Amino acid sequence: MDETPQNRLATFLAINRTVGIVLLTVLLFGFGEQLWHPFLPLYLKSETRDITREIAESNELTSRALWTIGIYACLLNLFEGFCYIGGGQITARLGDRGSLLFFGSLTIAGYAMFLLVPFAGATVIACLMILSWDSLSMPATFTTVGATLSKERRGMAFAIQSIQKRLPKIIGPAIAGLVLAWFIHEYGEDIGRARGVQVLVGCAMALGVASLFVQYRFMPHSEPPKPEGTTWEVLKRFPQNVRRLLFAEILTRWCDWLVRGLVVVYLAVERGLSDAHIGGLIALQHTVALLTYLPVGRMTAVVGLQPFVGLTFVFFALFPLSLILVPNGWEWLAFIVYGMREIGEPARKALITTSMPESIRARGVGLYWGLRAFAVCCSALVGAWLWQRGGPEVLFPTACGFGILGTVAYYGFSKYNSPDEAVEREGTTQ
């Protein structure tokens, strides 16, 4: 291969033809989703909108709003858990290309239902079909990276993938806000928002169709390994380091989900911050995360994956404590910590992909994320209960405690003593 600047850049970024198509797919579907999904509650004029108004007007978090937030997060984790496991099963049978085409077609069908069937129930079903794409497709994106890249390049590949998933969350809502503002100016608030969201959904559908065409036309097809054993047998074949990581991560995700749905509410109700201020803090979080991906992805090839995975656990534990301790006006410091939680995300995905035996990789990845989602689904309800009992002064330190337990579990169970040993053992089935 000629060492052209394009080839050198592709090598540096760990991108080949197949991985590049997957990255484009992630970008197009993710950008399409972010064009409309953040504005869906306003479009439906649903209970979510009423709760938002209720909190804003009363300047307090009522029991009704609190439990609604918790129940929504619980159901979201249950739904995603089933999608992760189902996505792994389908990918194991159809292969990466076939499964991505199937999941993309399901999303396109959801967009069509959203546009053509003007009933609230159908809209909810359509949204579930659309929003399932991310969790259904995750096993396919993992097996693509695992099958086409050497293990020392996988950290960088997942770093690029994380950027592709993060950028739409920054750019999409900004563009959508401008489009909706124009429609509202032209047609009034209710009609303008309805028409604007429909146009944005149509654009998202067009992006999805374009992604399907690229996959069908250019993505090579490879026969997947024949699925072996039941789901229970797949679980028993998890390498020991993956089992340890899953246990530690469940504890840490309890730290995350205890407070995740209440962070924005805490800032608005307890700190009195405006929507614009909160939006700026969230943008800061995403920017910090973006800035970590490429340097860390590059360094994983030099120092191994383990150090960055461990740092992720540390920052997960620090965020809820830092948020409750920083004085007014210093919330930005806590959100820098919030963004730094992503420092080990590419390394963790690469570690799981590298450790999982190829014959069970698709189902194993889906099962890992599915079990994690099921294990933490009740955490948001516990968070709502803790807030009712003692307020954020009890909830946030409790979340930090779970994060500390997860960090201790990760470092306590870790058997890697050096970067070289880590790289060697990450690829060993135990």
N, C-alpha and C positions, 0 to 999 in steps of 0.2 A: 504494500500500500504506500502510495506517495505521501511524504510528510508535508502535506499542505497545511496552511494555517487552520483550515476547517477540520482536517483530520486530527491535528494536535489538540484543538479545542474539544472535539468529540471525545478523544482519549482522556483528556483532563477531567471532563465532566462525566465520564463513564457512560456515554450514550452510544448505543449502536442502533441499527435500524429498528429492531423490534422494541427496544426500550424507548426509543424516540417516539414511536407511534403510540405506545402506552402513555407516555408523558403528555402528548398532544391530546389524547382522549381524556385524561384526567383534567387537563386545562379547560377544554371546551365544555365538558359536562359540568365542571365546577363553576366556571364563569356563567354558564346558562342558569344554574341554580341560584347563584347570588344576584342575578338580575331581578328576581321576583320574590324569592322566599323571605327575605327580611321584611317585606311589606305585606305578606300574606294576612297577618292578623287584621290590619287595617282594611284590606280588601274584603275580608269576610265579615267585618264588624262583629267579631266573635266575642266570647267571654274574655279572651285575653285582652282585648281592647278595653272592655269594661273594667277589668282589674287594674290595668295600667292607669286609667282615669281615676279609679277609686284611690289608688295609692297616691297619685299626684295631688288630688284634691284634699285628702284627709291628712297627708303627710305622715301616715303611719302604715305599718304593715298589718292588715287585718288577718284574722285566723283563716278566713275564706280564701284570701289571696295566697297566704302562706301554704296552705295545703294544696291549692291548685298547682302552684309551682312545683311542689314535691311530687304530686301524682303525675304531672306531665313528664318530669325527668325519669321517674320510675318506669312509666310506659315506654318512653323513648329507649331506655336501655334494654327492656325486654324485647322490643321490636328489632332493635339492632342486633341483639344476641341471636335471634332466629335467622336474621339475614346473613350474619357472618357464617354461621354453620351451614345454612343452605347454599351460600355462595361457594364455600369450600367443596361441598358435595358435587355441585354442578360443574365447577371448574375441573374437578378430578375426572369427570366423565366426558366433558366436551372439549377440554383443553383450553389454553389461554385465549386463543383467537375466537373459538366458538362460543365460549362463555361470555366474553366481552361483547360480542355481537348480540347474544341473547339478552344480556342485561341492558344493553343500550336500546334494543328494540322495545323492551318492557318500559323503559323511561319515555321513549317516543310515544308509545301508546298512552302513557299517563298524561303527557302533554296534550295529546289529541282529545282525551276525555275531558281534561280541564277546559279546553276551548269550546268543545262541541256539546257538552251536557251541562246545562245551566242550573244544576241543583246542588245544594250545599253538601248533601251526602256523597254525591258523585265527585265533587271537588275534593273532599277529604280522602276518598279512595284514590283519586288521581294523584294527590300529593304524596300518599304513601308509596305509590308505584314509582314516582319520580325520585323521592328522597331515599329509597332503598338502594339506589345505584351505588352509592359510595361504599356501604358495608357489603353489598353483594359482590362488588368487583374487587375488593381488597385482596382476597386470596389469589385472584388471577394476576394482579400487578406484582404480588410478591413472588409467585412462581416464575413469572417472566424474568424478573431480575435474577432469581436464583439459577435459572436454567441457562441464561445467556451471558452472564458476567462472572468473572473470577471473584473469589471471596474478598480479596483485598480492595476491589473496586465497588463493592456493594454499598458500603457506607456512603460514598459519594453519590451513587445512583439514588439512594433513598433521600439524600439531602436535596437533590434536584427535584425529586417527586414532592417533597414537603414544600418547596418553594412554589411549585406548580399548584399545590392545593391552597397555599396561603394567599397568593397574589389575587385570585378572584374575590376573596373575602375583603380585600382592600379596594380593588378597582370596581367590582360589580355594583355594590350598593351606591357608590358615588355616581356612576353613570345612570343607574336606575333612578336615583333621586332627582337628577336633572330632567330626565324624561318625564317622570311623574309631575314635577313642578310645571312643566310646559302644558301637559294635558289638563292639570287642575286649573291653570290660568285660562285655558281656552274653553273648558266645558264645566267648570265648577268642581267643588271638592269631590262629591260622591261619584258623579258620572265620569269626571276626569280621571279619578283614581282607578275606577273599574276599567275604563278603556285603556289607560296607560299600562296597568298590570297585564291585560290581555295582549297588548302589543309586545310587552317584554317577554311574556310566556311564548309568544310566537317566535320571537328572536331566539329564545333558548332552545326551542324545538328545532329551528333551522341549524343552530350550532350542533345539536345532537345528530341530526341527519348528516351533516358534513363529516362529523367524527365517524359515524358508521360507514360512510363511503370510503374514508381513508383506511379504516381497519380492514374492510372487505377487499379493497383493491391492493393494498400494499403490505399488510401484515402477514408474514409467513405462517403457515400452519404446521404444527408438529403434533404427532400423536402423543397423548398423555400416557403415563404409565398406568397399567391396569389397576383399578382400585383394589386394595387388599384389606380384608377384615372389616369388622363393624366399627362404629364410632368408639365403642369402649376399647376395642383393640388398638385403634389409632391413639387414644389417650394413653394406653399402657406403653406405647412405643415412643412417647415423648422423651427426649433426652433429659437427663437429670438436671442439667443447667437450665433448660427451658421450664421444667417444673418449679425449680427454685425461683426463677424469675417471675413466673406467673403468680406464685404465692406472695412474693414481695410486692408485685405490682397491684394485686388486689387490695392490699392494705393501703398502698399509696393512692389508688383510685378512690378509695373511701375518703381519704383526705380531700381529694379533688371534688368529688360529687356531693359531699356534705355541704359545701359552700358555693359550688359553681352557679347554681340557679339563683343564689341570693347575693352575689357580689354586687351586681348593678343596683339591686334594691337597697343594699346596705349603703352604697355611695349616695343614692338619692335621698333615702329616708334619714339615715343616721348622720351622714356628713353634709347633707344639703347641697350636693353638687348638681349643676344644671345638666341637661341632656348633652349639650355641646361639650362640656367639660368631661363627662363620662365617655363620650365618643372619642375625644382626644386621648384619653387614657387607654382605651381599647386599641386605638390605632398605634399608640406607643408600644403596647404589648406585642402586636403583630409585627411591627418593625424590628423590635429587638430579636424576636424569633427568627425573622428572615435573615438578619445579619449574622446569626450563629451558624446557619446551615452549611454554607459553602466552606468556611474555614474548618469546621468540625468534620465535614465530609472528607476533606483532604487529609486531615490529621489522623483519621481512623486508620488509614493505610500505613501510617508510620508508628503510632503508639498503640494500636489495637482498639477494640470497641469498648472494653470494660470500663475504662476511666470515665468516658462520657455518659455511659448508662448510669453509673453511680452518681454523677453530678445531677442528672435529671431527678433522681430520688431526693437529693438534698434540697434542690430548689422547690420541688413540690411541697416539702415539709415547711420551708421557710415562708412561702407566700401568705397563707392565712394568718400566721403570726405577725409578719411584717405589716399586713394591711390593718390589723387591729391596733398595732403599736405606733405607727407613724402619725405625727401630728397633722392637723388640718393644713392643707397646702403642700404636703409632702407625699400625697398619694402616688405621685409619679414614681417614687422610689420603689414602692411595692409592685407597681406594674412593670418595672424593669425586671424585678425578680420573677414576676408572672411570665414574662417573655422568655427569661432564661430557663424556664422549665423545659423548653423545647430543645435544649442543647444536646441532649442525648437521644432524641427521637429517631434520627436516621440510624444511629449506631444500634439502638435497641431493635429496630426492624431488621437490620442486617444480621444481628446476632441470632435472632429467631429464625430467619431464612436460612442462614448458614448451618445452624445446628440441626434443623429439621431434616430427617431423611427424605430424599427425593421422592420415594415411592408414596409417602403420605404428606408431602409438603402442602399441597392445596387444602386438603381436608384438615391437616394439622394447624395451619395458620388460621383457618376459619374457626376451628374448635377452640384455639387459644383465645381469640378475641370474643367468641361467643360465651365461653365460660367466664371470662372477665366481666362481660356485660351483665350476665345473670347474677354474678356474685356481688356486684355493686348496685343492683337496681333499687334496693331498699334504702340506700344511703341517703338519697334526697329526702325521703320521708323521715328518716331519723334526724336529718338536719332541720326539717320543719319543726319536729317535736322539740329538739334542743333549743331552737330559737324561742318557741313559746314558753319553755320552762325557764330559760335564763338569759335570752337575748343573744346578740352577737358576742358578748363578753364570755359566754360559755361555749357557743358554737365554734368560733374560730380557733381558740386554743385546743379544743377537742380534735378538730380537723388536723391541727399541727401535730398532735399526739399520734394520730394514725400515720401521718407522714413520717414521723420519727421511727415508728415501728417498722414501716416499709423499708426505710433506709437501713436500719439495723439488720432486718431480715436479709436484704440484698447483700450487704457487706459480710454478714455473718455466714451466709450460705455459700458465698463466692469462693471458688477453689483456685482461681487464676492468680498466679504469683508474679507473672511478668508478661509484657506485651507479646513476646514470641510464643510463650506457652498458651496465652489466650487465643491467638490466631490459630494455633494448632488444634486446641481443644474445642474451639467454637465449631470446627468442622467435623468433630467426632461424635458419633452416636453412642450415647452412654446407656 
